[in-house]
Amino acid sequence: MTRLPYLDPNRAPEPVQEALAILPDLHLFRILGHAEGALVPWLALGGALLSSLSLDPRLRELAILQVARSADSDYERVQHEAIAAGVGVPPGQIRAVVGGHLDDPVLGSSAPVLRFVDELVRTHAISDAAFAKLREHLDDRQCVELLLVVGHYLGLALLAAAVDLDPDPPAQMAVVDLANARRGEMS
């Protein structure tokens, strides 16, 4: 049972009600709704990370799954296994990351990136060797985007752990589809 009550959308301020009305009904969003002034900007950042990066969406999802694995976040893992499949990550790659098998050949060129993510999440630092290996696979923009993804999803993993967030069934691609639709509206 969660340590904080889930926000009742009907009793929330209007901007929070409007935001929650378009989102999948996930415990995460009903907890985040308590942060009234931060919810909408936080959703905008999350939407950008899911829809506006030059980082390949498959690599993004593998990185998020690695954050979930390294931070021991079942909540995040369940949601992003479904999203990873939805963006075309092969099942063998999902199983390798979730199972902690970063040496599995099925991961190919993603493995050094995922090792980087694992080292960063576990140690909160990164070796020069790991950063140099990352630079062999990602350009400057993609490196920064990856770091933003890792930071965002590590923050979510910490929040889920701190409040003992109850599990939700996977929302599948609903959040990604919403982020892509919002990006399309802004174009």
C-alpha positions as MATLAB code, in Angstrom:
seq = 'MTRLPYLDPNRAPEPVQEALAILPDLHLFRILGHAEGALVPWLALGGALLSSLSLDPRLRELAILQVARSADSDYERVQHEAIAAGVGVPPGQIRAVVGGHLDDPVLGSSAPVLRFVDELVRTHAISDAAFAKLREHLDDRQCVELLLVVGHYLGLALLAAAVDLDPDPPAQMAVVDLANARRGEMS';
ca = [
       0.000    0.000    0.000;
       1.348    3.377   -0.969;
       2.672    5.720    1.699;
       0.819    8.711    0.232;
      -2.819    8.841   -0.793;
      -3.600    8.872   -4.490;
      -4.943   12.219   -5.558;
      -8.648   12.229   -6.349;
      -8.731   13.948   -9.755;
     -12.209   15.345   -8.981;
     -10.806   17.265   -6.013;
      -7.685   18.509   -7.761;
      -7.134   22.061   -9.019;
      -8.330   22.571  -12.590;
      -4.909   22.381  -14.335;
      -4.203   19.078  -12.564;
      -7.695   17.754  -13.403;
      -7.161   18.654  -17.063;
      -3.752   16.967  -17.161;
      -4.964   13.813  -15.428;
      -8.040   13.614  -17.676;
      -5.922   12.999  -20.778;
      -3.437   10.609  -19.162;
      -3.817    6.887  -18.591;
      -5.179    6.231  -15.095;
      -1.890    5.221  -13.499;
      -1.014    5.434   -9.816;
       2.135    7.334  -10.773;
       0.203   10.238  -12.247;
      -2.194   10.379   -9.291;
       0.788   10.657   -6.931;
       2.511   13.262   -9.102;
      -0.708   15.274   -9.163;
       0.060   16.332   -5.588;
       2.905   18.443   -7.017;
       0.407   20.876   -8.540;
       2.878   23.430   -9.849;
       5.317   20.863  -11.185;
       2.960   18.331  -12.790;
       2.360   20.013  -16.151;
       6.029   21.032  -16.723;
       7.128   17.556  -15.600;
       4.707   16.000  -18.093;
       6.107   18.253  -20.833;
       9.644   17.068  -20.098;
       8.536   13.436  -19.983;
       6.670   13.898  -23.248;
       9.726   15.410  -24.900;
      11.870   12.499  -23.722;
       9.372   10.076  -25.267;
       8.814   11.914  -28.533;
      11.456   14.478  -29.447;
      14.879   12.911  -29.121;
      17.413   12.048  -31.787;
      18.212    9.021  -29.615;
      16.694    5.907  -31.194;
      13.434    5.057  -29.346;
      14.537    1.432  -29.041;
      17.785    2.451  -27.356;
      15.864    4.899  -25.156;
      13.590    2.100  -23.972;
      16.481   -0.293  -23.393;
      18.162    2.447  -21.344;
      14.985    2.963  -19.302;
      14.767   -0.795  -18.725;
      18.402   -0.713  -17.597;
      17.597    2.100  -15.162;
      14.724   -0.029  -13.855;
      17.036   -3.039  -13.514;
      19.883   -1.105  -11.869;
      17.524    0.770   -9.514;
      15.390   -2.324   -8.848;
      12.183   -0.603   -9.997;
       9.520   -3.147  -10.858;
       6.995   -0.369  -11.497;
       9.180    1.164  -14.185;
      10.128   -2.233  -15.624;
       6.519   -3.342  -16.097;
       5.513   -0.119  -17.846;
       8.573    0.038  -20.099;
       8.701   -3.622  -21.105;
       5.410   -2.943  -22.882;
       6.641    0.328  -24.377;
       9.898   -1.287  -25.509;
       7.941   -3.962  -27.340;
       5.690   -1.249  -28.790;
       8.618    0.655  -30.314;
      10.077   -2.498  -31.823;
      12.692   -3.722  -29.346;
      13.135   -7.451  -30.012;
      11.942   -9.684  -27.151;
      15.418  -11.187  -26.727;
      16.905   -7.751  -26.051;
      14.193   -6.957  -23.510;
      14.819  -10.279  -21.743;
      18.595   -9.703  -21.732;
      18.321   -6.274  -20.102;
      15.608   -7.258  -17.629;
      17.588  -10.365  -16.727;
      20.822   -8.422  -16.229;
      22.652  -10.125  -19.106;
      24.495   -7.181  -20.633;
      27.036   -9.539  -22.217;
      24.322  -11.264  -24.266;
      25.287  -10.924  -27.950;
      21.654  -10.119  -28.795;
      22.259   -6.608  -27.409;
      24.893   -5.835  -30.054;
      26.025   -2.208  -30.114;
      23.515   -1.307  -27.370;
      25.545   -3.190  -24.747;
      28.192   -0.478  -24.105;
      25.457    2.139  -23.746;
      23.569   -0.066  -21.293;
      26.750   -0.764  -19.308;
      27.238    3.007  -19.091;
      23.679    3.404  -17.767;
      24.186    0.602  -15.250;
      27.449    2.077  -13.954;
      25.953    5.553  -13.656;
      22.824    4.407  -11.831;
      24.652    2.064   -9.464;
      27.620    4.312   -8.622;
      26.317    7.825   -9.424;
      29.582    8.367  -11.267;
      31.096    7.228  -14.540;
      34.580    6.104  -15.428;
      36.548    7.752  -18.218;
      36.627    4.386  -20.004;
      32.842    4.007  -19.897;
      32.343    7.560  -21.146;
      34.820    7.036  -23.970;
      32.998    3.837  -24.955;
      29.689    5.715  -24.943;
      31.170    8.369  -27.254;
      31.980    5.619  -29.771;
      28.234    4.988  -30.128;
      26.503    8.331  -29.533;
      27.089   11.900  -30.691;
      27.066   14.894  -28.318;
      23.308   15.451  -28.574;
      22.509   11.789  -28.031;
      24.835   11.622  -25.003;
      23.010   14.505  -23.342;
      19.626   13.049  -24.295;
      20.619    9.707  -22.799;
      21.698   11.428  -19.579;
      18.372   13.268  -19.410;
      16.489    9.987  -19.902;
      18.552    8.258  -17.214;
      18.095   11.112  -14.744;
      14.360   11.365  -15.384;
      13.685    7.671  -15.024;
      16.017    7.264  -12.050;
      14.013   10.022  -10.385;
      10.817    8.111  -11.124;
      12.323    4.894   -9.748;
      13.277    6.715   -6.548;
       9.815    8.265   -6.240;
       8.135    4.887   -6.790;
      10.344    3.317   -4.125;
       9.904    6.146   -1.616;
       6.107    6.148   -1.775;
       5.895    2.363   -2.264;
       3.868    2.903   -5.416;
       1.301    0.195   -6.048;
       1.742   -1.661   -9.349;
      -0.380   -0.829  -12.371;
      -1.039   -2.981  -15.402;
       1.070   -1.754  -18.335;
      -0.387    1.280  -20.086;
       1.166   -0.092  -23.290;
       1.853    2.731  -25.751;
      -0.726    5.188  -24.353;
       1.812    7.611  -22.847;
       4.083    7.522  -25.908;
       1.134    7.989  -28.257;
      -0.032   10.963  -26.194;
       3.475   12.485  -26.255;
       3.678   12.057  -30.029;
       0.220   13.591  -30.497;
       1.179   16.575  -28.328;
       4.367   17.060  -30.342;
       2.291   16.980  -33.534;
      -0.054   19.657  -32.147;
       2.913   21.935  -31.451;
       4.436   21.554  -34.921;
];
